[in-house]
């Protein structure tokens, strides 16, 4: 198995050298994108079969499907917004460039410039007038149907999981929205966001084992914080009445895919309020954020997910 993988790696590196020899830098610094896959699909959905757009578009993404041989072939590009089909043809691209086009692998990231048309099957497609290698994939992606099934591997190689498991992106998007909405909610309630020290002279605010480090300039040991509590309470002593902090905390304890030794914590403090008022605030915060995020996710994710293969397929990659 390792010998077979080594052969695959060698083949991809040979292609890398060939691209360079033909004058195409496989890792350029910049590429101008004029539209995402989702924008192209929406804008040109009204095209009739065989009709072509008057203007060119420039899209970029990872190759997740290739099919067809000979003088014409199709491929699918995947970007953050979704997936779009491209169509390369020998007499349009030119013999030398089309030879490189045929050597593209699943996982390669390319930029494509061309006009948009609709195929006989009604699929909005970019006709390749030219393409640019943006990032040559030197490692083969996980097996196309099963993707990554090992949970430990999925969490340790999250970048690969994001490539082959499109639904994972929704988790990242929701998390970003949740963090943003928490800030807006608390600020609307009059709370001030603050940042407190991560390096502590004494660990406190919770019962946990800290990570230890050493400050050379001060010649003294320090601890990575296990909670921001004590510094936030000092701000109340100093006269602030409503404060909160969202930040990383570190606990030198067990770990698994359900428990991480570093994670994001939020702590909220309010003067002149007892636990009943904080419970009401927490309840309102959770309900408000949940309603807002779920409502947005349903509308924003439906279009993206519809461009992927059937949910029964764990990975969108195919070479049929």
C-alpha positions as CSV (number, residue, x, y, z in Angstrom):
1,X,0.0,0.0,0.0
2,X,2.8,2.4,0.9
3,X,4.7,1.5,-2.3
4,X,1.5,2.2,-4.3
5,X,1.1,5.6,-2.5
6,X,4.7,6.4,-3.2
7,X,4.1,5.8,-7.0
8,X,1.1,8.1,-6.9
9,X,3.1,10.8,-5.2
10,X,5.9,10.4,-7.8
11,X,3.4,10.7,-10.7
12,X,2.0,14.0,-9.2
13,X,5.5,15.4,-8.7
14,X,6.4,14.5,-12.3
15,X,3.3,16.4,-13.4
16,X,4.4,19.3,-11.3
17,X,7.8,19.4,-13.1
18,X,6.0,19.1,-16.5
19,X,3.8,22.1,-15.7
20,X,6.9,24.1,-14.8
21,X,8.7,23.0,-17.9
22,X,5.8,24.2,-20.1
23,X,6.0,27.6,-18.5
24,X,3.0,27.3,-16.1
25,X,4.0,28.1,-12.5
26,X,2.0,25.6,-10.3
27,X,1.9,27.9,-7.2
28,X,1.3,31.5,-8.4
29,X,0.7,34.3,-6.0
30,X,-2.5,35.8,-7.3
31,X,-5.5,35.1,-9.6
32,X,-8.3,37.5,-10.3
33,X,-11.7,35.9,-9.7
34,X,-14.8,37.8,-11.0
35,X,-17.5,35.5,-9.7
36,X,-18.1,32.6,-7.4
37,X,-19.7,29.3,-8.5
38,X,-23.0,30.2,-6.8
39,X,-23.1,33.6,-8.5
40,X,-22.5,32.1,-11.9
41,X,-25.2,29.5,-11.4
42,X,-27.8,32.0,-10.3
43,X,-26.9,34.7,-12.9
44,X,-27.0,32.4,-15.9
45,X,-29.7,30.0,-15.0
46,X,-32.0,31.6,-17.5
47,X,-29.8,30.7,-20.5
48,X,-31.4,28.5,-23.1
49,X,-29.8,25.2,-24.2
50,X,-26.7,26.0,-26.2
51,X,-26.9,29.7,-25.6
52,X,-23.7,31.4,-24.5
53,X,-23.2,34.5,-22.3
54,X,-21.9,37.6,-24.1
55,X,-19.2,38.2,-21.4
56,X,-16.5,36.0,-19.9
57,X,-16.3,35.1,-16.3
58,X,-13.3,34.0,-14.2
59,X,-13.8,31.4,-11.5
60,X,-11.5,29.4,-9.3
61,X,-11.8,26.2,-7.3
62,X,-10.7,22.7,-6.5
63,X,-11.2,20.0,-9.1
64,X,-13.6,17.4,-7.5
65,X,-14.7,15.5,-10.6
66,X,-13.3,14.7,-14.1
67,X,-15.0,12.9,-16.9
68,X,-14.5,12.5,-20.6
69,X,-11.5,11.8,-22.7
70,X,-10.2,12.6,-26.2
71,X,-10.7,16.1,-27.6
72,X,-13.2,17.3,-24.9
73,X,-13.8,16.7,-21.2
74,X,-15.9,18.0,-18.3
75,X,-14.8,18.7,-14.8
76,X,-16.4,20.2,-11.7
77,X,-14.8,23.0,-9.7
78,X,-15.6,23.5,-6.0
79,X,-15.2,26.8,-4.2
80,X,-16.6,28.1,-0.9
81,X,-20.0,28.8,-2.4
82,X,-20.6,25.5,-4.2
83,X,-19.7,23.6,-7.3
84,X,-19.8,24.5,-11.0
85,X,-19.1,22.5,-14.2
86,X,-16.4,23.5,-16.7
87,X,-15.9,22.2,-20.2
88,X,-12.5,22.0,-21.9
89,X,-12.1,21.4,-25.6
90,X,-8.9,20.9,-27.7
91,X,-9.8,23.3,-30.5
92,X,-10.6,26.1,-28.0
93,X,-7.7,25.8,-25.5
94,X,-5.1,24.8,-28.0
95,X,-3.1,21.5,-28.3
96,X,-0.4,22.3,-25.8
97,X,-2.6,23.8,-23.1
98,X,-5.2,21.1,-23.6
99,X,-2.5,18.5,-23.0
100,X,-1.8,20.1,-19.6
101,X,-5.6,20.3,-19.0
102,X,-5.9,16.6,-19.4
103,X,-3.1,16.0,-16.8
104,X,-5.0,17.9,-14.1
105,X,-5.7,15.7,-11.0
106,X,-8.5,15.6,-8.5
107,X,-7.6,18.1,-5.7
108,X,-5.8,20.5,-8.0
109,X,-6.9,24.1,-7.6
110,X,-7.2,26.0,-10.9
111,X,-8.5,29.3,-12.2
112,X,-10.7,29.2,-15.3
113,X,-11.6,32.0,-17.8
114,X,-14.4,31.6,-20.3
115,X,-18.0,32.2,-21.4
116,X,-21.0,30.5,-19.7
117,X,-23.4,28.2,-21.6
118,X,-26.1,25.7,-20.8
119,X,-25.6,22.0,-21.8
120,X,-28.2,19.7,-23.3
121,X,-28.9,18.4,-19.8
122,X,-29.6,22.0,-18.6
123,X,-26.4,22.4,-16.6
124,X,-24.8,25.8,-16.4
125,X,-21.2,25.4,-17.5
126,X,-18.1,27.5,-18.1
127,X,-16.5,26.9,-21.4
128,X,-12.8,27.0,-20.8
129,X,-11.0,29.6,-23.0
130,X,-8.0,29.5,-20.7
131,X,-7.0,28.0,-17.3
132,X,-4.3,28.7,-14.8
133,X,-2.8,26.2,-12.3
134,X,-3.2,27.9,-8.9
135,X,-2.1,25.0,-6.5
136,X,-0.9,21.6,-7.6
137,X,-2.2,18.8,-5.3
138,X,0.8,16.6,-4.5
139,X,-1.2,14.1,-2.4
140,X,-4.1,12.1,-3.5
141,X,-7.4,12.8,-1.7
142,X,-9.2,10.2,0.4
143,X,-11.0,7.4,-1.4
144,X,-14.0,8.9,-3.3
145,X,-17.0,7.1,-1.7
146,X,-16.1,6.6,1.9
147,X,-14.2,9.8,2.6
148,X,-12.9,10.0,6.2
149,X,-14.6,7.7,8.6
150,X,-12.1,7.8,11.5
151,X,-13.2,10.5,13.9
152,X,-9.7,11.0,15.4
153,X,-8.2,11.4,11.9
154,X,-11.0,13.8,10.9
155,X,-10.2,16.1,13.8
156,X,-6.5,15.9,13.4
157,X,-6.6,16.6,9.7
158,X,-9.5,19.0,9.6
159,X,-8.4,20.6,6.3
160,X,-8.8,17.2,4.6
161,X,-12.2,16.7,6.3
162,X,-13.3,20.1,5.0
163,X,-12.4,19.1,1.4
164,X,-14.2,15.7,1.3
165,X,-17.1,16.4,3.7
166,X,-18.9,19.5,2.6
167,X,-21.4,19.4,5.4
168,X,-18.5,20.2,7.9
169,X,-18.2,23.7,6.5
170,X,-21.7,24.4,7.9
171,X,-20.3,23.9,11.4
172,X,-17.6,26.5,10.9
173,X,-20.0,29.0,9.3
174,X,-22.5,28.5,12.2
175,X,-19.8,28.9,14.8
176,X,-18.6,32.2,13.2
177,X,-22.2,33.5,13.2
178,X,-22.8,32.4,16.8
179,X,-19.7,34.3,18.0
180,X,-20.6,37.4,16.0
181,X,-24.3,37.4,17.3
182,X,-23.2,36.8,20.9
183,X,-21.1,40.0,20.7
184,X,-24.0,42.0,19.1
185,X,-26.5,40.7,21.7
186,X,-24.4,41.6,24.7
187,X,-23.3,45.0,23.3
188,X,-27.0,45.8,22.8
189,X,-27.5,45.0,26.5
190,X,-24.8,47.5,27.5
191,X,-22.0,45.0,28.1
192,X,-18.4,45.9,27.3
193,X,-16.1,43.3,25.7
194,X,-12.6,43.2,27.2
195,X,-9.4,41.2,26.9
196,X,-7.6,40.0,30.0
197,X,-4.2,38.4,30.4
198,X,-3.6,34.9,29.2
199,X,-0.4,34.4,31.2
200,X,-1.2,34.3,34.9
201,X,1.1,34.5,37.9
202,X,-1.2,32.2,39.8
203,X,-3.8,29.9,38.2
204,X,-7.3,30.5,39.5
205,X,-11.0,31.0,38.7
206,X,-11.6,27.2,38.3
207,X,-10.3,23.8,39.4
208,X,-8.1,22.5,36.6
209,X,-4.5,21.6,35.9
210,X,-2.7,24.5,34.0
211,X,-0.1,24.5,31.4
212,X,3.2,25.9,32.8
213,X,5.6,28.2,31.0
214,X,8.5,30.6,31.9
215,X,9.0,34.3,31.4
216,X,12.7,34.9,30.7
217,X,12.6,38.7,31.1
218,X,11.0,38.5,34.5
219,X,12.8,35.2,35.5
220,X,9.6,33.7,36.8
221,X,7.2,30.8,36.1
222,X,3.8,31.7,34.6
223,X,0.6,29.7,33.9
224,X,-1.6,29.7,30.8
225,X,-5.0,30.8,32.1
226,X,-7.6,28.1,33.0
227,X,-10.4,30.8,33.2
228,X,-10.6,34.7,32.8
229,X,-12.7,35.0,35.9
230,X,-10.4,36.7,38.4
231,X,-9.3,39.6,36.1
232,X,-12.9,40.2,35.0
233,X,-14.0,40.5,38.6
234,X,-11.2,43.1,39.1
235,X,-12.8,45.1,36.4
236,X,-16.0,45.2,38.4
237,X,-14.0,46.3,41.4
238,X,-12.5,49.1,39.2
239,X,-16.0,50.4,38.3
240,X,-17.2,48.6,35.2
241,X,-20.7,47.3,35.7
242,X,-21.2,45.0,32.7
243,X,-18.3,43.2,31.1
244,X,-17.7,40.0,29.1
245,X,-14.9,38.2,27.4
246,X,-14.7,35.5,24.8
247,X,-11.3,34.0,24.6
248,X,-9.1,30.9,24.7
249,X,-8.5,29.0,28.0
250,X,-6.0,26.1,28.5
251,X,-6.4,23.1,30.7
252,X,-3.6,20.5,30.7
253,X,-5.9,17.5,31.1
254,X,-7.2,14.6,29.0
255,X,-8.2,15.0,25.3
256,X,-10.3,13.4,22.7
257,X,-12.5,14.5,19.8
258,X,-15.0,15.6,22.4
259,X,-12.6,17.4,24.7
260,X,-9.8,19.7,23.8
261,X,-7.1,21.1,26.2
262,X,-7.6,24.6,24.7
263,X,-11.0,25.9,23.9
264,X,-13.1,29.2,23.7
265,X,-14.9,30.3,26.8
266,X,-17.3,33.2,27.4
267,X,-17.6,34.7,30.9
268,X,-20.2,37.5,31.6
269,X,-20.3,39.7,34.7
270,X,-22.9,42.2,35.8
271,X,-22.9,44.4,38.9
272,X,-26.1,44.6,41.0
273,X,-27.5,41.4,39.5
274,X,-28.1,38.1,41.2
275,X,-28.1,34.7,39.7
276,X,-31.8,34.9,38.7
277,X,-31.1,37.9,36.4
278,X,-28.0,36.1,34.9
279,X,-30.2,33.0,34.3
280,X,-32.7,35.2,32.4
281,X,-29.9,36.8,30.4
282,X,-28.4,33.4,29.5
283,X,-31.8,32.0,28.5
284,X,-32.5,35.0,26.3
285,X,-29.1,34.8,24.8
286,X,-29.3,31.1,23.8
287,X,-32.8,31.3,22.4
288,X,-32.1,34.5,20.4
289,X,-28.9,33.2,18.9
290,X,-30.4,29.8,18.1
291,X,-33.3,31.3,16.3
292,X,-31.2,33.7,14.4
293,X,-28.5,31.2,13.3
294,X,-30.9,28.4,12.4
295,X,-33.0,30.7,10.3
296,X,-30.0,32.1,8.4
297,X,-28.5,28.6,8.0
298,X,-31.6,27.2,6.4
299,X,-31.8,29.9,3.8
300,X,-28.0,30.2,3.1
301,X,-27.1,26.5,3.1
302,X,-29.9,25.1,1.0
303,X,-28.5,26.5,-2.3
304,X,-25.0,25.4,-1.5
305,X,-25.9,21.8,-0.5
306,X,-28.1,21.4,-3.6
307,X,-25.0,21.5,-5.7
308,X,-23.4,18.5,-4.0
309,X,-24.0,14.9,-4.9
310,X,-26.6,12.8,-3.1
311,X,-26.2,13.0,0.8
312,X,-25.6,9.2,0.8
313,X,-22.2,9.9,-0.8
314,X,-19.8,10.9,1.9
315,X,-17.5,12.6,-0.6
316,X,-18.1,14.6,-3.8
317,X,-15.1,13.1,-5.6
318,X,-15.5,11.0,-8.7
319,X,-13.6,10.0,-11.8
320,X,-16.3,8.4,-13.8
